[in-house]
Amino acid sequence: MNYTDEQQKRINNVYNEREKALAENQQTYSGLLDDANSFRQQQNQMLAQQEKTQNEVLDKQLENQTNIINQQKEQAQKQTETQNKQALNSYNAFINPYGYQAESLASTGLNNSGLSETTKLGAYTTYQNRVAQANASLQNAITNYDNSINEAILNNDVQKAQNALTRLQAELQANESYYNTKSSLTQNLLSNKLNINSQYDNQYNNVYNQILNEQKEAEAIRQYNQNYQMQQQQLAESIRQYNEKMAYQKQRDAVADAQWKKEYELSKKKVNSSSSRSSSGGGYALTNNKAQNVTSNMTLNPDQFSNRSSWEWYINNVSNGKFTDKSLSSTLNNAVSKKKISESDAKKIANIYYIVK
């Protein structure tokens, strides 16, 4: 289909508006998708920061707890060293030859006796037992402290693992929410695209049908104008032919009138040189109104009359009748006066009659 510039512009407007609507729809949903993705990323960042903060708190708690336990270990070790020194001091004091125990034995005369050696041996055994007990207690304490540190580390790791699991669950939930939102937005985007395309397809069809109707109307007008011009040309040709025919008829009428006058004048000369029209004026007396028979030497056809009704009057009232010059003249004058025929038609009729002697 060929379009005018204005029609092509209307169709282009539909296409342009559709592309604009699709672009705006795409931009809107792209923005919503970007916002949803940004929100998801912000949530994940917040969850990561929260986990980091919680783990830092746990590390500080573990560090503080470890420091306390280490301090307790150092304290226990110092106490053990003190106890060992005290045991050693007690032992040295016990075996000091100038000490209280030596003086006590000396006063009893047992200073160098077997009892004295046995007593020293017992003091040494006591010293060793005290040292061994103190070291054993220290070792048990260190073991307990190390176990406490290990337990604290284990608890810290468990708590960190729990924090990681909590973060993972939150991220999975955030991601699931994002992908559900993304899926919904994508479906809405596609649905809106279909609606927009359908809407502008309908607009295009409306514009197309309007243009089609306009072109049909324009073609109908063109056909009408063409037919009208042909009719005008045919009418002009008919008028030309009629005018040509009438001009030809006028020429024939003029010739017939001239012939009639010539024959009429000859007839009058043959009958009476003084014959004239009747005193009523305008009549068609072939003689001096005498009752002399007349007859026609021919029959007129329709083309020789000014109109068909004149010819029909001639056929019905004259062509088959018998007249005298007086009755024919009276008949013609009466018809002219009543406008049944024209004066020119009456002359044509009178011209074909002649007197029978």
Summary of the structure (lengths in Angstrom):
residues: 357
radius of gyration: 75.2
end to end distance: 86.7
largest distance: 234.7
contacts: 945
relative contact order: 0.07
helix: 83%
strand: 3%
